[in-house]
């Protein structure tokens, strides 16, 4: 959404202004009297905006976060649907809206946008208050009034925050290699355990009466399992046309070889005869 000017609502969302309160360390640096470069000044005075709507007004079921087992469904009248949460943090959102009313629970969820990469999906928060009056107080709040969010001295934002996110997503080669080795070792352990389980069940009978056979395993003769027939025996003989043709050609070749051998034997017998009639 674009930057609002004087409108209290945009597309049905209540606009709530807020800004980050300047940490004491940042005040000391700026107040030293020295001129700072633009990228070294803490960008804490900029006004930011929340876009809020009562959760009951958003009737899209797919946008409703899933509750854990054993938890009751949140009361729509006590739940606020918030876009553009500060720093994408539920703790920061709870601290910011805690000025209006007591926050009971916060759930964060990315809203799926067709045609847009998942990393760029907008983040939304579902804020559940103790009382429904807190939701009404935010929706009826004067948009010109600004909430303040206190940040610790170590909080990074602006260019420094982007740089920290960039470096965290691209670890050093030795750190990346360690992660890869750890993941591969864990994968090998899973494979070995599964193989051990298959071999342990090898030859056993399941509940349906089937004998389980592990890949690469051997069966004892006493298990009653018949040996597999050879693949050659399973093939149909003289069934296809090319099989018949090949069989005839082999038969003719065998007859010719036998005929040549018989001729050779007859010739040897004639040459070995001692009595020759005049």
C-alpha positions, 0 to 999 in steps of 0.5 A, a space after each residue: 500500500 502507498 503512503 497515506 496522507 490524511 485518510 483515516 482508512 485505505 481500502 477498508 483498513 484503518 491507518 495507524 501511525 507509529 515510529 521507532 523511539 530513538 534509543 539512548 545510544 543513538 541520541 548520544 551519537 547524533 547529539 554530539 554536535 558533529 555532522 554525520 553522513 546520511 547513512 550513519 544517522 539512525 533512521 528512527 524519526 520516520 513515520 510508519 503505518 499499520 493497516 488494521 481491520 477487525 478479523 471478523 470483517 475478513 471472511 476469507 477462511 484461507 487467511 485465518 491462521 491455524 490454531 494449535 491443538 488444545 487451543 480455543 478459536 480466537 474471538 473475532 471481536 477481540 482479534 485484529 488483522 494487521 498488515 505491515 507489522 513492525 520489523 515482522 516481529 510478533 514481540 514488536 507488534 505486541 509491544 506497540 499495540 500493548 499501549 492500547 490494550 492487553 495482548 493475549 496472543 499474536 500469530 504471524 502469517 504470510 499472505 499468498 500472492 499469485 505470481 509473486 515469489 514466496 519471499 516477497 509475500 506480505 506478512 500479516 499479524 493476527 492480534 488477539 486482545 483480552 477485551 474487545 474494547 481494545 480492537 474498537 479503540 484502535 479502529 476509532 483511533 485518531 490517525 494523526 496520533 502516533 504510537 511509539 515503539 521502544 527499541 533496544 540499543 542493539 536493534 539494527 534497522 535501515 541499511 544496517 538491518 538489510 546488511 545483516 539479513 544479507 550476511 545471514 542468508 550468505 554464511 561463510 564457506 566454512 560455516 556452510 560446509 559445516 552445515 552441509 556435513 551435518 545435514 548429510 550425516 543426519 541423512 546417512 543416519 536416517 538411511 542406515 536406520 531404515 535399512 536396519 529396520 528392513 533387514 530386521 523385518 526380513 523373513 518375518 510374516 506380517 499381519 496379512 500372512 505375507 512374508 516380508 523380503 528386504 532388498 538384497 537379503 537372503 531367505 533361509 531354506 526353512 522359511 517355505 519361500 519358493 525360489 524365484 524362477 529364472 528370468 529366462 524361464 519366465 519368457 515365452 518361447 516361440 511366441 513372437 514372430 521374430 522368435 520363430 524366425 530366429 529359431 528357424 535360422 538357428 535350426 538351419 545353421 545347425 543342420 548345415 554344421 552337422 552335414 559338413 561334419 558328416 561329409 568330413 567323417 565319410 571322407 576320413 572313412 574312405 581314406 582309411 580303407 585297406 582293401 581296395 577292389 581291382 
